[in-house]
């Protein structure tokens, strides 16, 4: 996350950066981050807007779909 913020402060926007984190309870959470630089009228970087979206359910569904497809392929191969 530090790299995303640093890049944004240098004027490099970041889109769709996936970041796994762990909650205080030890639960893994998948985040999708977007960072956009905010500049002044003089074109100086004055801040960064970051938006994080919890995509844990989406990632879990994708993993389940891949596992099901592999299972079907193994079954069809028999």
Buried (B, 14 or more C-beta within 10 A) or exposed (E): EEEBBEBBBEEEEBEEBEEEEEEEEEEEBBBBBBBEBEEEEEEEEEEBEBEBEEBBEEBEEEEEEEEEEEEEEEEEEE
